[in-house]
Structure formats: C-alpha cells, structure tokens
Amino acid sequence: MGAKIGIMGDSHDNLGLMRKAVDRFNRDKVSHVLHTGDIVSPFAAKELGRLNCPFTVTFGNNDGERLMLRDIVTSLGGKLLWPLATLSIEGQKVVLVHGEDRDLVSALARSGDFSLVAYGHWHDPVVQKIENGALVVNPGETCGYLTGRATVVVADLEAAEASIIDL
C-alpha cells in the first residue's frame, strides 16, 4: 500500500468539523491533503495550518475575500491553485478543481492524463475508478450542512483506491 492522501472540501466555515478532518488526516499520517474549495472565509483556512503534511487548495464558488484567503493559505505553507490545479503527488499526476462544471470533471477523468481527479461543489461523496484507471473523487461535504453527512476521503494513489470517511 502506498502513502495516503487526504481529500476534503466544501467545509463552509464549519471549524469543528474542519478540526475533526485535520485530526483524522494527522492520525492517518496522510502525506498530502487536497481541499476542493469552498473553505469560504479566510479565518477558517487557518485550521489547515494544523496539518502535519503539505496541502493544496483551490477556490470554490462560495469563497469570499479571495486575496486574503490566498495569503493565509500561503502563509501556512500551503498552495492555492486555481482554476485548475495540476500537481504531482507521489509520482502521480493529480488534478484538483472545484467542480461546478460536471462536463469538465468528466473530460478530465476521461483524458487519461491524471491518476486522480478530485472535485467538490456537489456535496455528495463519490469514489469511482473509471475504465482508464483514473480515480475520480468528490469527498462530499466536510461541513455536513446540506446532506447532514460530514465526510472526507483518504486515498491510496498507488493502489488507485479511496475510502469515504464519515466524521
């Protein structure tokens, strides 16, 4: 089993559940965390500073005060990449988008260019391995506001497997 990465998104300023997510990722010793957007307020991003690993975030449609949010994420040692974040994690090519455009998410998954396509926005957790081997993940909502279910995902990029975790 390869190193694990954590995926969270749509935290919408729910500090208590963000803390739970960070604690879970630290306990699981993930090597990187992806946030799929909609942290919302810059103050909430400070919770990511407690991670024991690098982290990358993207903007979501509800993120306000984007300049300050970017500055806080950067000051905590994280990366904020938008609108399309492509990066290499553990030698695997990963793309991170908020995901408002379902056709874009689908095209990225089908492209064969990425081992992992991580997206948010829709608040429903999805873990799907498609025919080209790509892992397509929506961690659901960390906040638990819309669905009543607060979730994150822990993924193993080498094995192309991921688990939805209820907080």
C-alpha positions, 0 to 999 in steps of 0.5 A: 500500500502506498502513502495516503492522501487526504481529500476534503472540501466544501467545509463552509466555515464549519471549524469543528468539523474542519478540526475533526478532518485535520485530526483524522488526516494527522492520525492517518499520517496522510502525506498530502491533503487536497481541499476542493474549495469552498473553505469560504472565509479566510479565518477558517483556512487557518485550521489547515495550518494544523496539518502535519503534511503539505496541502493544496487548495483551490477556490470554490464558488462560495469563497469570499475575500479571495486575496486574503484567503490566498495569503493565509493559505500561503502563509501556512505553507500551503498552495492555492491553485486555481482554476485548475490545479495540476500537481504531482503527488507521489509520482502521480499526476493529480488534478484538483478543481472545484467542480461546478462544471460536471462536463469538465470533471468528466473530460478530465477523468476521461483524458487519461492524463491524471491518476486522480481527479478530485472535485467538490461543489456537489456535496455528495461523496463519490469514489469511482475508478473509471475504465482508464484507471483514473480515480475520480473523487468528490469527498462530499461535504466536510461541513455536513450542512446540506446532506447532514453527512460530514465526510472526507476521503483518504486515498491510496494513489498507488493502489488507485483506491479511496475510502469515504470517511464519515466524521 
